[in-house]
Amino acid sequence: MSDRLTVLKTYKLYVGGKFPRSESGRVYEVTDSKNKWLANAPLSSRKDARDAVVAARKAQGGWAGKTAYLRGQILYRVAEMLEGRKDQFVREVADAEGLSKSKAAVVVDAAIDRWVWYAGWTDKVAQIVGGGNPVAGPFFNLSSPEPTGVVTVVAPQESSFLGLVSVIAPVIATGNTAVVIASENSPLPALSLGEVLATSDLPGGVVNILSGRTAEITPSLASHQDVNAIDLAGVEDDDLAKELEVAAADNLKRVVRPQPVDWSADPGTHRLTAFLETKTVWHPTGSLGASGSSY
Amino acid sequence: MPTAPAHALTDATTSDRTLRRFLHGLPGVDTVGLEARASALGTRSIKTTAKAYAIDLAISMIDLTTLEGADTPGKVRALGAKAVNPDPTDRGTPKTAAVCVYPDMVATAKEAVGDSGVKVASVATAFPAGRAAIDVKLGDVREAVAAGADEIDMVIDRGAFLAGDYMTVFEQIRAVKEASGEARLKVIFETGELSTYDNIRRASWIGMLAGADFIKTSTGKVGVNATPANTLLMLEAVRDFREQTGVQVGVKPAGGIRTSKDAIKFLVLVNETAGQDWLDNHWFRFGASSLLNDLLMQRQKLATGRYSGPDYVTVD
């Protein structure tokens, strides 16, 4: 048997359906929980973040315009692809979080299940948060949820895969597009997720994944006028969180504040409904004729 | 035939044969070298104050264009308002150089820009194909001029050019120049249809010899429009023409320039090839529409430090 050359994987960003390196050409070393070198990950710059916003904006109308049913099908497809690459994710999660293979497998299974759970929500969320409103007048009054738009998601730092899935899936399930900042120290599962999304019928630009220094990339995204909301799940520094919230207020972004979350617990619908806007339509019913009956 | 302007190259245009000999005597274009030079100049890093200067310069060089079958007087008025006051949130934003419309919209455009100094350019000569009898083309030009156009953008007869009938192309440009009167004449070659760089060089010289005030890459209606390489080639032509005749001719790349980054790359080409004399909207223009919004967003970014978005510029 001949000795094989080691094939090292080049981890790259996922932006607009493509896998670019950082525009800056920079990388940083990613280590496992015992400080052993795993790979070099791209160290994204503000410009990469801006490019990701452009890609997300471009994709937003098309993604929101797809039927909720189709979005559900596509998200389910993502879960199928994750299932097929489970071994890789188990290895990456085990390295990143210092878990044994069997414990990592439990985490990955939970992440895939969560993805399926959110896939099911795409065509049900409207029934939960929308519907007819009783009003005092001859009107049909209907409310329906619409996606907020482009959402910046700062992924959880510790839960590099289950936490990641738990913040991305609810955002895109309802028709938003996402710019995701991966966990700073454990970005590899996120970058590999990009490869899964690229092969799952998910249109390019719906999810864009950046790796790098959270404190470097997030301020320009928080102040970006073309970002509609920001999820600060992975911002652990209180001063930074405050700074980002202030910057986000400038164009009235929706903000989900960082809070302790047990990612393995039932997520509820909080993150699913956090990035929705309610559209309400008043429709006069009038009268159907001499009989005086209305609709 | 009207007399050509007197300069060192006047002899070249006395007959079909001398014109052909002159054009085919132009040095061949080194395709690889041209494209490498154009892309090398595209790698310059233009930041901070230089970027702010370049953005304002680029805005002032735009021929804000709408050339659609669906153009309405309302759309032309909106375009005129935008040309005069591109960013209503910042009155320090420079005006664009001109608005560019079809001849029947010239009067509307003229009214919309008023006495702001923004010029009205009109495409003419059976734009964009140029497939009409010369009388029709000249009529088109005269109408635009009569309606008040300050500039005429004509298309050359590509069919005649590609058939090798250079004299026809030359004489048509001369005739249109005469019909344009005081209006400055931009000659569009439709570089995407000329097939080779050698042809673009020859067309540039025909245009300049015939008295063009501007040479312009394309109509924006075909697959390949302005590229850094074909613009670089035309910039070399105007530079050489001025060296030989003392006459300065402007350049206008049009079509496909959509981002500030692209526009700044073109400005680098201008500065490095033709020189500083051309870094002025009297001698260099961008034919564009969506470019302006991107420049405005970049301008807002420089002013505020925050990335802007399409919600903060007008939709057109």
HADDOCK unambig.tbl for C-alpha pairs under 7 A between the chains (distance, minus, plus):
assign (segid A and resid 220 and name CA) (segid B and resid 306 and name CA) 6.72 0.50 0.50
assign (segid A and resid 223 and name CA) (segid B and resid 306 and name CA) 5.67 0.50 0.50
assign (segid A and resid 224 and name CA) (segid B and resid 306 and name CA) 5.63 0.50 0.50
assign (segid A and resid 224 and name CA) (segid B and resid 307 and name CA) 4.73 0.50 0.50
assign (segid A and resid 224 and name CA) (segid B and resid 308 and name CA) 6.26 0.50 0.50
assign (segid A and resid 225 and name CA) (segid B and resid 306 and name CA) 6.97 0.50 0.50
assign (segid A and resid 225 and name CA) (segid B and resid 307 and name CA) 5.90 0.50 0.50
assign (segid A and resid 225 and name CA) (segid B and resid 308 and name CA) 4.84 0.50 0.50
assign (segid A and resid 225 and name CA) (segid B and resid 309 and name CA) 5.47 0.50 0.50
assign (segid A and resid 226 and name CA) (segid B and resid 308 and name CA) 6.21 0.50 0.50
assign (segid A and resid 226 and name CA) (segid B and resid 309 and name CA) 4.49 0.50 0.50
